Every structure is written in C-alpha cells, then in structure tokens.
Amino acid sequence: MIQLSDDFDYKRLLRYTFPSVIMLVFTSIYSVVDGFFVSNFVGKTPFAAVNFIIVAEVMAVLVAVLLLLVKRKKYQY
C-alpha cells in the first residue's frame, strides 16, 4: 500500500493511477460504441435517452462516493 509519508516518484504514481486510467479509457470506448449502435439502429430519441441516463448514472455515483468519503472521514479519527 502506498502511504503519503513515502517518497514520491513517478513509478509509484503511475502504478497507483494506471488502473483508473485504463478503466476510464474502456468506459469511454464503450460509451462511443454504444452511442454508435443506438443512434444508427434504434434512432435519435433513444440515443438522447441513453445520454440522459448516463448523466443520471454519473451523478448517482458521484453522490455515493461523496457520502462514502464523508462517512469515512467522520469515523477516521
């Protein structure tokens, strides 16, 4: 586990952030491919609905993460 008191170097930073970057890349590729198939084979209205749902999903995850961090900070000390 990486501690904040450890010495900083780019190898540790990359090792720590690499999984998040890979997940973000694959999520973006999935969204583009999904949008392509929905817009070409289903239509414009369902494509707009998918885009609204993605925004709602991201907002729900944001709220969940924020609540988790607040709760963790509350019981950390």
Helices and strands as residue ranges (DSSP letters): H 10-41, H 44-76
